[in-house]
Amino acid sequence: MKRFNHFDASSVEEAVSLLQKHKGSSYVIAGGSDLMGCLKDHLWMEYPEAIINLKTIPGLKKIQLKEDGLHLGALVTLTELSESHTVKTTWPGLAEAARRTGSPLLRNMGTLAGNICQENRCWYYRYPDKIGGRIDCVRKGGKRCLAVPGDHRFHSIFGAVNKCIAVNPSDTAPAFVALNAVVKTTKREIPIDEFFTAEKGAASTILDRDEIVTEIFVPRPAEGSKSAFMKISYRKSIDFALVNCAAALTIVDGKISAARICLNAVHNNPRRCETSEAALIGKELTEETAQEAGQLAVAEAKALIQNIYKVQIAKTIVADTLMECTR
């Protein structure tokens, strides 16, 4: 790693001021589990001159249940979220997503905002500069996505957008999408469906360089609502998902009146299964309707030869996650 200036921000306003002072050459740090790897591997085109610590800012680590819903401070750790009685009782899918993220140590360090803002894990994009020099994939100034003709076992099954087939690695992101969350920042409130922008450019989120996530808001569910999360990975802990899925359903008089389903680790951004959602409305949740939703979720898949296995996993996990909402 190279030398950089480290600042302990005492307020959100000070952190923003420091980002603006070192514009284009600074990053914020909270848990640091993603950022430190990026720095060690010289991931970015230019090495930052300043790192701004957010952990020293009071008031960003609260889990608050209010009349309108759940207010989560950006610095709430994954462990705190997964163990919260309030979250486990009312938003079980979100608690399970946090519980299934990484190892206990990483959950103790990692924050909610960090988990949804992390960089993709493509091995071409992440290739360490110290081992033979950087690999210039399309997201680092190259002309093509090297995973397409190369090793794409864990990459997108829904085609290349902007020539890149890296996937979003977050476990909590699909849960927040399924729960229709809102990301609150120092500048604005962003519906979760608009937050992820990896398919539009190099950045994984819509955030400006001087913009900081301060809170994630999850609306209070309607009467009869249930949520669930499932993850398939090589190992139950530590590993990033091969495919994960979150679902939130509202069931009234035995019929589904509202549905949100989100797959992840299958595309550049968390992928809403809107066709599946529409097909469920007005129906009972049965094995048959769940399997139909799973089939519709992968109807537009464009897998490559090495990752075609993920199509079957995605289809099955959608059906299984929906059925998990009944338990």
ZAMARGU-4260 file (C-alpha; in steps of 0.2 Angstrom, whole numbers, plus 5000, padded with zeros to 4 digits):
<rodrens>
0) 5000/5000/5000 | 5005/5018/4997 | 5004/5032/5010 | 4988/5042/5012 | 4981/5055/5024
5) 4969/5048/5036 | 4955/5059/5044 | 4944/5055/5058 | 4928/5064/5054 | 4918/5071/5069
10) 4902/5074/5059 | 4894/5070/5042 | 4897/5088/5037 | 4915/5087/5040 | 4917/5071/5031
15) 4908/5079/5016 | 4920/5094/5017 | 4935/5083/5017 | 4929/5073/5002 | 4926/5089/4993
20) 4943/5096/4998 | 4951/5080/4991 | 4939/5079/4977 | 4942/5064/4965 | 4956/5057/4976
25) 4948/5052/4993 | 4937/5038/4999 | 4927/5035/5015 | 4930/5020/5027 | 4919/5012/5039
30) 4921/4993/5042 | 4935/4994/5028 | 4933/4975/5023 | 4931/4980/5005 | 4941/4996/5004
35) 4957/4989/5012 | 4957/4975/4999 | 4955/4988/4985 | 4969/4999/4991 | 4981/4984/4993
40) 4978/4978/4976 | 4979/4995/4968 | 4962/4993/4961 | 4958/5011/4955 | 4967/5020/4941
45) 4973/5033/4954 | 4978/5030/4972 | 4968/5040/4984 | 4977/5054/4994 | 4965/5054/5008
50) 4954/5041/5018 | 4940/5048/5029 | 4935/5038/5044 | 4916/5038/5047 | 4916/5027/5063
55) 4920/5042/5073 | 4904/5051/5068 | 4890/5049/5082 | 4872/5044/5077 | 4875/5033/5062
60) 4874/5016/5071 | 4856/5016/5077 | 4842/5003/5073 | 4826/5012/5076 | 4808/5006/5074
65) 4796/5021/5070 | 4778/5022/5065 | 4783/5023/5046 | 4796/5008/5047 | 4813/5003/5051
70) 4827/5016/5051 | 4845/5009/5050 | 4860/5019/5052 | 4873/5017/5039 | 4886/5011/5052
75) 4875/4997/5059 | 4885/4981/5057 | 4879/4966/5048 | 4880/4956/5065 | 4869/4969/5074
80) 4856/4968/5060 | 4856/4949/5060 | 4854/4948/5079 | 4841/4962/5081 | 4825/4955/5088
85) 4815/4969/5079 | 4822/4965/5062 | 4820/4946/5064 | 4802/4948/5070 | 4796/4960/5056
90) 4809/4958/5042 | 4815/4941/5043 | 4822/4941/5025 | 4833/4955/5029 | 4840/4948/5045
95) 4844/4931/5036 | 4853/4941/5022 | 4864/4949/5035 | 4867/4933/5044 | 4872/4924/5028
100) 4885/4937/5023 | 4903/4933/5025 | 4911/4926/5041 | 4907/4931/5059 | 4923/4942/5059
105) 4917/4951/5043 | 4900/4953/5049 | 4906/4961/5065 | 4916/4973/5055 | 4906/4976/5039
110) 4892/4989/5039 | 4876/4990/5030 | 4881/5005/5019 | 4897/4996/5015 | 4889/4980/5010
115) 4877/4988/4997 | 4891/5000/4990 | 4905/4987/4988 | 4914/4984/4972 | 4911/4969/4961
120) 4922/4954/4964 | 4927/4949/4946 | 4944/4942/4946 | 4950/4952/4931 | 4944/4968/4939
125) 4952/4963/4955 | 4968/4956/4949 | 4982/4962/4961 | 4994/4975/4953 | 5008/4967/4963
130) 5006/4951/4953 | 5012/4954/4935 | 5004/4971/4934 | 4986/4977/4932 | 4974/4969/4920
135) 4964/4983/4910 | 4947/4975/4909 | 4933/4986/4902 | 4929/4994/4919 | 4948/4999/4921
140) 4950/5007/4904 | 4952/4992/4893 | 4942/4988/4877 | 4933/4972/4882 | 4927/4962/4896
145) 4940/4948/4898 | 4928/4937/4907 | 4918/4934/4891 | 4931/4924/4882 | 4940/4919/4898
150) 4934/4912/4915 | 4916/4917/4918 | 4910/4904/4930 | 4903/4916/4942 | 4898/4930/4930
155) 4881/4937/4923 | 4869/4925/4916 | 4859/4940/4908 | 4871/4945/4895 | 4884/4959/4894
160) 4879/4977/4898 | 4892/4989/4892 | 4903/4974/4888 | 4905/4970/4907 | 4898/4954/4914
165) 4903/4956/4932 | 4890/4953/4945 | 4884/4963/4961 | 4891/4953/4976 | 4880/4960/4990
170) 4869/4948/5001 | 4859/4962/5009 | 4856/4972/4993 | 4842/4960/4986 | 4834/4960/5003
175) 4833/4979/5003 | 4826/4978/4985 | 4813/4966/4990 | 4808/4977/5004 | 4807/4992/4994
180) 4820/5002/5004 | 4826/5020/5002 | 4844/5025/5004 | 4846/5042/5012 | 4862/5051/5009
185) 4869/5068/5012 | 4861/5075/4996 | 4845/5065/4993 | 4834/5050/4996 | 4836/5037/4983
190) 4823/5023/4980 | 4833/5006/4981 | 4828/5002/4963 | 4837/5017/4957 | 4853/5015/4968
195) 4863/5002/4958 | 4870/5008/4942 | 4884/4996/4937 | 4875/4992/4920 | 4877/5011/4915
200) 4895/5013/4919 | 4910/5009/4930 | 4902/5015/4946 | 4892/5002/4956 | 4880/5014/4963
205) 4873/5031/4959 | 4882/5040/4973 | 4893/5055/4969 | 4911/5055/4975 | 4906/5068/4989
210) 4890/5059/4994 | 4889/5048/5009 | 4875/5036/5014 | 4868/5040/5031 | 4853/5029/5033
215) 4843/5015/5025 | 4825/5016/5027 | 4813/5000/5026 | 4795/5004/5025 | 4783/4995/5038
220) 4776/4980/5029 | 4757/4979/5026 | 4746/4967/5036 | 4749/4949/5029 | 4767/4953/5023
225) 4781/4940/5024 | 4799/4940/5018 | 4813/4927/5015 | 4830/4926/5009 | 4840/4911/5002
230) 4858/4910/4996 | 4868/4896/4987 | 4887/4896/4988 | 4901/4884/4989 | 4902/4886/5008
235) 4888/4892/5019 | 4899/4905/5027 | 4913/4916/5020 | 4909/4913/5001 | 4901/4926/4990
240) 4884/4919/4983 | 4883/4909/4967 | 4865/4915/4967 | 4855/4923/4981 | 4837/4928/4981
245) 4825/4939/4992 | 4806/4940/4991 | 4793/4949/5000 | 4774/4945/4998 | 4758/4952/5005
250) 4745/4938/5006 | 4726/4943/5009 | 4713/4930/5010 | 4724/4917/5004 | 4729/4927/4988
255) 4745/4936/4984 | 4741/4955/4983 | 4759/4962/4981 | 4775/4954/4977 | 4793/4959/4976
260) 4807/4947/4971 | 4825/4950/4968 | 4839/4939/4962 | 4858/4944/4965 | 4875/4938/4959
265) 4867/4935/4942 | 4869/4952/4934 | 4878/4969/4935 | 4865/4975/4947 | 4852/4966/4959
270) 4839/4960/4947 | 4821/4963/4950 | 4810/4948/4944 | 4796/4959/4938 | 4788/4947/4926
275) 4787/4934/4940 | 4780/4946/4952 | 4766/4951/4940 | 4762/4932/4937 | 4759/4929/4956
280) 4746/4943/4959 | 4729/4936/4963 | 4735/4918/4965 | 4738/4907/4979 | 4756/4903/4984
285) 4758/4885/4979 | 4773/4874/4973 | 4766/4876/4956 | 4764/4895/4956 | 4781/4897/4964
290) 4789/4886/4951 | 4781/4896/4937 | 4788/4912/4945 | 4805/4904/4945 | 4804/4899/4927
295) 4799/4917/4922 | 4813/4924/4932 | 4826/4916/4920 | 4816/4917/4904 | 4828/4931/4897
300) 4844/4923/4903 | 4859/4923/4891 | 4871/4912/4900 | 4888/4908/4893 | 4895/4890/4893
305) 4904/4890/4910 | 4890/4898/4920 | 4874/4891/4912 | 4873/4880/4928 | 4867/4896/4937
310) 4851/4897/4927 | 4844/4882/4935 | 4850/4888/4952 | 4842/4905/4949 | 4825/4896/4944
315) 4825/4885/4959 | 4830/4898/4972 | 4816/4909/4967 | 4803/4895/4969 | 4811/4890/4986
320) 4812/4908/4992 | 4794/4911/4989 | 4789/4895/4998 | 4800/4900/5012 | 4789/4915/5014
325) 4775/4903/5020 | 4785/4895/5034
</rodrens>
